[in-house]
Amino acid sequence: MKQAEMKSIKRMRIADKIQKISDLWDNIPDKEAALPIPAWHLTELKKRHAAIEKKPEDYSLLMNS
C-alpha cells in the first residue's frame, strides 16, 4: 500500500473504515476464502473439544448463548 493511501485511510472516520473493511471482505470470492486450515488450528480445536466433552458444565454459558 502506498504511503499516500495510508495517510488517506488514517484520516477516515472509524465508521468509514469499518465500511471499507466490510466492502473488502464482501469482495473476497468464496473460492479464495477456502484457504487450507493450518494443522495447529485442527490440533487446538481437538484440544478444546476434548475439554468441553470432559467437563461440559464449565462451558455451559458458551453453549447456551
Secondary structure, 3 states (H helix, E strand, C coil): CCHHHHHHHHHCCHHHHHHHHHHHHHCCCHHHHCCCCCHHHHHHHHHHHHHHHHCHHHHHHHHCC
